[in-house]
Amino acid sequence: MADNDPLPVSDPYRTPSVFVNQVAGSGHYQGVVNLTFATAQFTPVSGTDKVDPDLVITARLRMDFQCAAQLYERLGIILQQGLQQANSTTH
């Protein structure tokens, strides 16, 4: 198999999907991109009808720069498609 040939993809561990709605931290160190994601949770305040919203870290991703470039490219495509779709429904 050549270096450019795609590797097969499988999911033998049935990796769960995690919903996130905040990039809580990001950076790079020694060639590794680090992303920390958080999810807004609403914790009931005991004895009241109020809730305290708080961000809880729910996922961390570590990747090399090549994977980060792939992620950047794919997110760009997804965002462009989403904007085009939003514009077509508002006109």
Stockholm file with secondary structure:
# STOCKHOLM 1.0

chainA/1-91         MADNDPLPVSDPYRTPSVFVNQVAGSGHYQGVVNLTFATAQFTPVSGTDKVDPDLVITARLRMDFQCAAQLYERLGIILQQGLQQANSTTH
#=GR chainA/1-91 SS CCTTSCCCCCCTTCCCCCCCCEEEEEEEETTEEEEEEEEEEEEECTTSSCEEEEEEEEEEEEEEHHHHHHHHHHHHHHHHHHHHHHHHHHC
#=GC SS_cons        CCTTSCCCCCCTTCCCCCCCCEEEEEEEETTEEEEEEEEEEEEECTTSSCEEEEEEEEEEEEEEHHHHHHHHHHHHHHHHHHHHHHHHHHC
//
